[in-house]
Amino acid sequence: MLYASLAASLFAAFLAMLGKQWLNRYASTDMRGSAIERSQNRQRKLNGIVTWYFDHVMESLPLMLQIALLLLGCALSNYLWGVDITTASVVLGVTSLGAISYLFVVVAGTASVSCPYQTPGARILRYTIGVLHSGLRILFLSIENSYLHRLCGACLDGSE
């Protein structure tokens, strides 16, 4: 878990630096060409950012760091349990408090779009709940229509 935590945090830092480079490239202005050509070039860069989901990649970085921090807390607690149970209990308590606080923030962000504590997890959870809600609604409507169709068919046949 310690190595996974290290790898996740280093990978997040690596992507953050690449993202900074990509944003600098986007922000750079080419002084060659007419104003229309420069505007078209800028629009092409913006279209690329949207098409390649740049915002989703950059929003995944904090999530990766949060996972790395959770892994570090769990691994450190596990390691310290064999060394000193009191110290391990403190680390485990702080890690648990952090995880519970984060879950509260995700639930609050999911429950209310106007909540200032929005996270990628809240956005994903809100989307998933919306898809499940739509799917269940379609399922219940099809069951209801099937029931009504059978009921109306029985009424028309005179078998009621």
N, C-alpha and C positions, 0 to 999 in steps of 0.2 A: 504494500500500500504506500510505503514511503517513496519508492521509486515511481509508482504511478502518479503520485502527487507531484513529484519533481518534474516528471515528463509532461504532465498536463500544464503545469505553470510555465515551463519553458516553451511549450508549444503555443500557449496563449500569448506570451511575450513576443515570440517570433511572428505570429500573425498580426499582432498589434504594430510591430515595426513595418511589416509589409503593408498593412493598411495605411499607415502614415505615409509611406512612399507613394502608394496609389493615390491618396488624397492630394499630395503635393503635385503629382503629375496632372491630376484633374484641375487643380487650381492654377497651374502654370499657364501663362498666356504666350502664344506664339505671335511675334510681332510681324511675321511675314503674311502676305496676302491681304485681301480687302477685309473690311469689317464684316461683310456677309460671310466670307469664307471662314473667318475666325469664329463667328457665331455658329456656323454650321459645325465646325470642329468641336466647339464647346458642347453643342447639343448632342453630337455623336458620342462624346465622352459621357454625358449624362445618361443617354439611352443605354450605354454599356453598363453603367452603374446599376440602373434599374433592371435591365435584362439579366445580369449575372448575380442579382440578389446581394449586392455589396452590403446593404444595411443589415441583412440577416447574418452575414458572416461576422460583421463587426459587433453585432449584438450578442453573438455567441461567446465572445471573449470573456465578458464578466461571468457568464455561466460556467465556462471552463475553469476560471479562477476560483469560483465558489466551490465547485466539485473538488478541485485540488486542495482547497483549504479543509473541506470536510474529510477527505482522505488523509490528510496530514494529521488532523485531530484524532481520527480513529486509530491510525497507525501509531501515533505517539502514545495514546492511551493504552493500546495493546502492549507496546514495548515497556512502558513504565509499570504496567501491572506486575511484571516479574521483578522489577527493581524496587519499587516503593508504592504500595497500594494507596497510601494517602495522597501522594503526588498524582498518581494515575486517576484517582477519584476526582481531584480538582480539575485536571485536564478534561476528563470525561464529562464532568458537570458543565464546564464552560462550553465544550463542543456541543453538548446536548442543548444548552440554552441558546446557542447560536443557531442550531438547526431548527429548533422550535420557533425562534423569532423569525427566521427566514420563511418557514412554512406559513406563519401568520401573515407576513408581508405578501406572499404569493396569493394566499386566499383573499386578503383584502384587495389586492390588485385585480384579482379575477372577479370579485363580487361587484366592484365599482370601477368603471372606466375613468371616472374623475379622481380616483385615488392617486395621490402623488407618488406612491410607492410602486410604480409599474416595473415589472421585471419581464425578461423573455419567458420565464416559466409561467407567469400570469397570462401573458398573451397566448401562449400555446394551450394552456388549460382552458381559457375562455373560448378559443377556437374549437377545441375538442368537445367541450360541453355543447357548443352551438351545433356542431355536426351531429352529435349524439341526439340532441333534442330534435333536430330536423328528421333524422332517421327514425326515431321512435314515433314522431308525429305521423310520418308517412306510413309506418307499419300499422299504427292504430287506425288510421283512416282506411287503409286497405282491408283490415279486419272488419271494421264497421261496415264498409261498403259490401263486403262479402256476406256478412250477416244480413244486412238489409236486402241484398239481392235474393238470398235464399228465402227470407221472410216474405218478400213481395212475390216471389215465384210461387210460394205455397199458397198465398192469398189468391193469385190469379188462377191457379189450378183448382181452387175450390176445396182444397184438402184441409182447410183450417176449421 
